[in-house]
Amino acid sequence: MANIKSAIKRIKITKIRTERNKMVKSAIKTAIKKFEAAVEKGNFDEAKVLLSRASHLIDKAAAKGVIHKNNAARKKSRLAVILNKAAAN
């Protein structure tokens, strides 16, 4: 355990941020899974809404620095490709 006051504060802040990051990443994963489930069922109207929700969560995470902006762009692109391929079939 740290002895210096500033180091103790950094440990607390790191713990808080880690918990927030886990929460945000978990929400993104859940949104993606719901989207993929809707595509699997062939429910494309719902999938479009869920894609919008997932994209919103991904953009917020990238803006807050939870995930890198390129990671966010890649995730959104892959989700769009999944929807477009499924809708074409």
N, C-alpha and C positions, 0 to 999 in steps of 0.2 A: 504494500500500500504506500502511496505517495505521502511525503511529509510536508511538502511545500503547498501553500494555500492555492496557488494558481494551478498546480498539477492536480490537486484534488478536484478543483472546479472543472478542469478539462475532462477528467474521468467521468464526472457526473453528466456533462454535456454530451460526451461521446455515447454514453449509455442511452440517453434520451433520444439522440439522433438515430442510433442503431435501431431502437424500438420503432421509431417513426418510419425508417426506411423499410424495415421488415413488414410493417403494416401496409405501406404503399405497394411494395412488390407483391404482397399476397393479394391485394385487391386487383392488381393488374392480371395476375395469373388466374384468378377467379373469373374475371371478365372475359379473358381469352377462352377459358374452358367453356363458359356459357355460350359464347359465340360459336365455338367449334361444335358444340352439342346441337345448336340450332341448325347449323349447316348440315350436320349428319342427318337430322330428321327431315331436311328439305324445306324447312320453314324459313324462306328467304326474306320475307318481310320482317320477321323478328330478328333475323341475322343482321339485317341492315341497321336496325336500331341498336343492337348489341355491338356492332362494329363501331358505330358512332360513339357509344359509351366507352368502349375499350380504348379507342383513339384519344378520347378526352382524358382518360386516366393516364395513358402513356405520355401525352403531351405535358400534363401537370407534373408528372414524375420527372420528366426531362428538364422542365423549367426550374424545378426545385433542386436539381442536381442529384436526385436519387439514382437515376440511370443516365447514361451518356446520350447525347442528342442523336448520335449515329445509331445507337442501339434502339432508340425510340423509333427512328425512321425505318430501320430494318424490320422491327416488329409490325409496325403499321402496314408496311409494304407486303409482308408475308400474309397478313390477315386479308388484305384486299385481294391478293392473288387467290387465296383459298375461296373467297366468296365468288370471284369472277369465274373460276374454273367450275365450281359447283353449279353456278347459275347457267353456265353455257351448256352443261350436260342435261 
